[in-house]
């Protein structure tokens, strides 16, 4: 029984990934490796179909109950999965906030209804065929096959989690550098403002003396020279290095991170929203630049 359930899970996870890829190809006109993992599996489909098949088995002849039950079960799974993933990794992987009657952005009634229709087809047509294929596989072969798939699945899951943690660290670093650059710029601005105010104050004091023009000119030149030197040193030593590090951090896009951004175009960070938006903007600019060169 366990072997059969696991085979069903991975089969539907793979078929779900295929559906996501086809949907993305129709929408974007190119291949996009959709899903949370790097490999060709979307676990949420495996959980969803298994729950529908086993929980609604007594109602498979009643299409109305089967449809409503499918909509309810798949919506709950999608809601729980979205909420748990967000809390675990501080990322909102999909967002239906722009769709009417959505629930927290995790569930959209339109897609829930589509899930319901799809589950009708799966339970009535697809699952009986898959059940026959699974029953046809010898037990020893099924065990070996599952062992290989589980090892690959676990390795992929660990690698994906590491990529997400690195992405979060990268977003945190981008925010830190952005704050440092802003602080440095503000310090330079404040320094210039202070020097200017000092110049005005000293000018007022000097005007009371005999040689007004000469002393004002000399004081003005000395302060301007000092101010320019201080500002130049700050700009030459601090900001270029910071901005170079900031740019390199934005442009650094390991394969796993790029795939996640392509797979989840509406991905949102709950802790580093501005940093993630910057990475997306940089990615769009690069894409447009490549497209213009090819044109």
Wavefront OBJ file of the C-alpha trace (Angstrom):
o trace
v 0.000 0.000 0.000
v 2.803 2.431 0.905
v 4.660 1.634 -2.301
v 1.506 2.244 -4.337
v 0.749 5.552 -2.616
v 4.313 6.798 -3.110
v 4.233 5.842 -6.786
v 0.934 7.698 -7.203
v 2.421 10.733 -5.448
v 5.476 10.985 -7.698
v 3.508 10.224 -10.865
v 1.013 13.017 -10.179
v 3.785 15.355 -9.036
v 5.462 14.765 -12.406
v 2.230 15.157 -14.387
v 1.525 18.361 -12.461
v 4.957 19.682 -13.419
v 4.195 18.839 -17.066
v 0.923 20.795 -16.852
v 2.729 23.794 -15.336
v 5.367 23.725 -18.078
v 2.706 23.521 -20.822
v 0.729 26.369 -19.246
v 3.858 28.530 -19.007
v 4.832 27.697 -22.608
v 1.420 28.782 -23.881
v 1.554 31.960 -21.804
v 5.218 32.974 -22.273
v 6.058 31.260 -25.534
v 9.093 29.486 -24.092
v 10.129 26.723 -21.690
v 10.112 27.675 -18.016
v 11.001 25.117 -15.367
v 8.046 25.717 -13.095
v 7.663 24.502 -9.548
v 9.422 24.799 -6.220
v 12.070 22.172 -7.006
v 14.735 22.080 -9.707
v 13.647 18.645 -10.911
v 10.473 17.762 -12.853
v 8.225 17.435 -9.818
v 5.515 19.663 -8.304
v 4.756 18.043 -4.926
v 1.603 20.100 -4.389
v -0.021 18.255 -7.309
v 0.938 14.920 -5.795
v -0.621 15.840 -2.456
v -3.689 17.362 -4.103
v -4.562 14.454 -6.364
v -3.849 11.840 -3.683
v -6.123 13.639 -1.226
v -8.929 13.838 -3.778
v -8.554 10.238 -4.954
v -8.533 8.687 -1.478
v -10.876 11.022 0.395
v -13.502 11.241 -2.343
v -13.353 7.640 -3.522
v -16.830 6.878 -2.050
v -18.309 9.742 -4.118
v -16.626 9.080 -7.456
v -19.987 8.249 -9.081
v -21.543 11.517 -7.855
v -19.931 14.168 -10.055
v -21.485 17.084 -8.173
v -20.143 15.983 -4.783
v -16.843 14.991 -6.373
v -16.503 18.423 -7.972
v -17.329 20.380 -4.796
v -15.118 18.130 -2.692
v -12.238 18.557 -5.148
v -12.573 22.332 -5.093
v -12.595 22.366 -1.287
v -9.710 19.904 -0.767
v -7.387 21.423 -3.374
v -8.110 24.954 -2.132
v -7.241 23.958 1.447
v -4.006 22.312 0.300
v -3.025 25.347 -1.770
v -3.866 27.688 1.117
v -1.878 25.677 3.665
v 1.081 25.169 1.288
v 1.281 28.872 0.428
v 1.030 29.929 4.072
v 3.609 27.393 5.323
v 6.115 28.185 2.555
v 5.820 31.894 3.248
v 6.366 31.465 6.983
v 9.284 29.077 6.475
v 11.189 31.003 3.797
v 9.754 34.541 4.134
v 8.701 34.484 0.485
v 5.241 34.575 -1.047
v 5.615 32.148 -3.933
v 2.356 32.915 -5.707
v -0.047 35.775 -5.241
v -3.664 35.991 -6.404
v -4.188 39.341 -4.665
v -5.272 40.917 -7.964
v -7.965 38.270 -8.504
v -11.497 38.805 -7.116
v -12.584 36.902 -3.995
v -9.085 35.590 -3.319
v -8.160 34.316 0.142
v -5.007 36.013 1.393
v -3.602 35.889 -2.119
v -3.040 32.146 -1.686
v -6.265 30.869 -3.224
v -8.178 32.119 -6.226
v -11.768 30.881 -6.863
v -11.164 30.686 -10.636
v -8.185 28.344 -10.263
v -9.984 26.377 -7.554
v -12.838 25.728 -9.984
v -10.293 24.665 -12.614
v -8.814 22.273 -10.045
v -12.285 20.870 -9.481
v -12.826 20.202 -13.193
v -9.344 18.700 -13.559
v -9.944 16.364 -10.608
v -13.157 15.109 -12.214
v -11.157 14.065 -15.259
v -8.379 12.572 -13.115
v -10.682 10.486 -10.911
v -12.943 9.334 -13.732
v -10.423 8.772 -16.540
v -6.765 9.173 -15.678
v -6.443 7.519 -12.271
v -7.899 4.141 -13.325
v -5.275 3.932 -16.092
v -2.441 4.929 -13.781
v -3.641 2.435 -11.147
v -3.428 -0.350 -13.749
v 0.092 0.690 -14.743
v 1.229 0.778 -11.101
v -0.324 -2.625 -10.427
v 1.553 -3.990 -13.443
v 4.979 -2.975 -12.037
v 6.674 -5.829 -10.128
v 7.207 -5.045 -6.449
v 11.013 -5.314 -6.523
v 11.246 -2.967 -9.500
v 8.839 -0.555 -7.811
v 10.996 -0.536 -4.658
v 14.206 0.108 -6.612
v 12.496 2.797 -8.680
v 11.116 4.493 -5.578
v 14.492 4.352 -3.815
v 16.143 6.160 -6.715
v 13.346 8.747 -6.998
v 13.287 9.425 -3.237
v 17.071 9.938 -3.140
v 16.895 12.353 -6.081
v 13.862 14.078 -4.586
v 15.545 14.527 -1.190
v 18.747 15.813 -2.808
v 16.764 18.275 -4.906
v 14.791 19.444 -1.876
v 17.963 20.053 0.158
v 19.600 21.906 -2.759
v 16.504 24.058 -3.271
v 16.299 24.990 0.411
v 19.979 25.997 0.346
v 19.358 28.164 -2.731
v 16.433 29.908 -1.044
v 18.441 30.547 2.127
v 21.263 32.011 0.020
v 18.749 34.177 -1.837
v 17.399 35.488 1.471
v 20.962 36.231 2.608
v 21.596 38.018 -0.672
v 18.461 40.147 -0.260
v 19.523 41.010 3.290
v 22.988 42.064 2.063
v 21.474 44.187 -0.734
v 19.333 46.019 1.812
v 22.373 46.532 4.058
v 24.479 47.956 1.218
v 21.625 50.170 0.082
v 21.309 51.582 3.603
v 25.078 52.162 3.831
v 25.147 53.963 0.468
v 22.231 56.131 1.520
v 23.870 56.899 4.872
v 27.189 57.787 3.200
v 25.458 60.087 0.716
v 23.570 61.752 3.555
v 26.795 62.258 5.512
v 28.427 63.910 2.509
v 25.395 66.125 2.020
v 25.326 67.058 5.692
v 29.046 67.823 5.587
v 28.575 70.162 2.630
v 25.627 71.851 4.326
v 27.596 72.316 7.557
v 30.546 73.821 5.733
v 28.260 76.171 3.866
v 26.618 77.335 7.096
v 30.047 77.810 8.680
v 31.087 79.887 5.703
v 28.062 82.153 6.077
v 28.650 82.559 9.795
v 32.319 83.346 9.344
v 31.494 85.731 6.543
v 29.153 87.670 8.848
v 31.865 87.876 11.490
v 34.529 88.990 9.018
v 32.334 91.732 7.562
v 32.755 93.647 10.819
v 36.490 93.884 10.280
v 38.440 96.385 8.230
v 39.740 94.310 5.347
v 36.336 92.787 4.486
v 36.809 91.753 0.865
v 40.236 90.200 1.305
v 39.368 88.155 4.368
v 36.027 87.015 2.949
v 37.768 85.889 -0.223
v 40.524 84.092 1.630
v 38.098 82.426 4.054
v 35.790 81.476 1.209
v 38.581 79.883 -0.807
v 39.987 78.003 2.183
v 36.614 76.563 3.212
v 35.675 75.666 -0.335
v 38.980 73.891 -0.789
v 38.536 72.001 2.473
v 34.939 71.095 1.641
v 35.744 69.897 -1.857
v 38.651 67.859 -0.539
v 36.518 66.188 2.151
v 33.671 65.501 -0.262
v 36.056 64.213 -2.922
v 37.713 61.832 -0.486
v 34.337 60.460 0.620
v 33.109 59.977 -2.950
v 36.374 58.552 -4.252
v 36.985 56.161 -1.385
v 33.566 55.124 -0.088
v 30.735 55.356 -2.578
v 32.382 53.810 -5.676
v 33.392 50.704 -3.731
v 29.972 50.421 -2.140
v 28.149 50.874 -5.417
v 30.427 48.375 -7.158
v 29.696 45.807 -4.446
v 25.991 46.618 -4.723
v 26.038 46.136 -8.523
v 27.981 42.878 -8.299
v 25.514 41.580 -5.735
v 22.561 42.451 -7.981
v 24.161 40.872 -11.046
v 25.202 37.671 -9.267
v 22.481 35.221 -10.259
v 23.282 31.547 -9.601
v 21.308 29.105 -11.739
v 18.987 28.009 -8.946
v 18.051 31.576 -8.029
v 17.415 32.559 -11.654
v 15.211 29.501 -12.104
v 13.137 30.345 -9.035
v 12.588 33.904 -10.245
v 11.482 32.619 -13.647
v 9.313 29.895 -12.139
v 7.583 32.289 -9.728
v 7.301 35.675 -11.500
v 5.013 37.021 -8.743
v 7.430 35.981 -5.968
v 7.406 38.481 -3.103
v 9.703 38.792 -0.111
v 8.026 39.555 3.198
v 11.244 40.903 4.749
v 13.228 42.376 1.847
v 10.662 43.595 -0.678
v 12.765 46.448 -2.113
v 15.832 44.240 -2.582
v 13.862 41.569 -4.454
v 12.223 44.240 -6.625
v 15.704 45.564 -7.484
v 16.846 42.086 -8.559
v 13.737 41.689 -10.733
v 14.235 45.136 -12.294
v 17.867 44.316 -13.052
v 16.804 41.006 -14.610
v 14.200 42.768 -16.810
v 16.737 45.377 -17.926
v 19.195 42.641 -18.933
v 16.486 40.774 -20.857
v 15.422 43.924 -22.719
v 19.058 44.717 -23.523
v 19.612 41.220 -24.965
v 16.364 41.418 -26.966
v 17.341 44.815 -28.432
v 20.772 43.505 -29.452
v 19.233 40.448 -31.128
v 16.726 42.674 -32.956
l 1 2 3 4 5 6 7 8 9 10 11 12 13 14 15 16 17 18 19 20 21 22 23 24 25 26 27 28 29 30 31 32 33 34 35 36 37 38 39 40 41 42 43 44 45 46 47 48 49 50 51 52 53 54 55 56 57 58 59 60 61 62 63 64 65 66 67 68 69 70 71 72 73 74 75 76 77 78 79 80 81 82 83 84 85 86 87 88 89 90 91 92 93 94 95 96 97 98 99 100 101 102 103 104 105 106 107 108 109 110 111 112 113 114 115 116 117 118 119 120 121 122 123 124 125 126 127 128 129 130 131 132 133 134 135 136 137 138 139 140 141 142 143 144 145 146 147 148 149 150 151 152 153 154 155 156 157 158 159 160 161 162 163 164 165 166 167 168 169 170 171 172 173 174 175 176 177 178 179 180 181 182 183 184 185 186 187 188 189 190 191 192 193 194 195 196 197 198 199 200 201 202 203 204 205 206 207 208 209 210 211 212 213 214 215 216 217 218 219 220 221 222 223 224 225 226 227 228 229 230 231 232 233 234 235 236 237 238 239 240 241 242 243 244 245 246 247 248 249 250 251 252 253 254 255 256 257 258 259 260 261 262 263 264 265 266 267 268 269 270 271 272 273 274 275 276 277 278 279 280 281 282 283 284 285 286 287 288 289 290 291 292 293 294 295
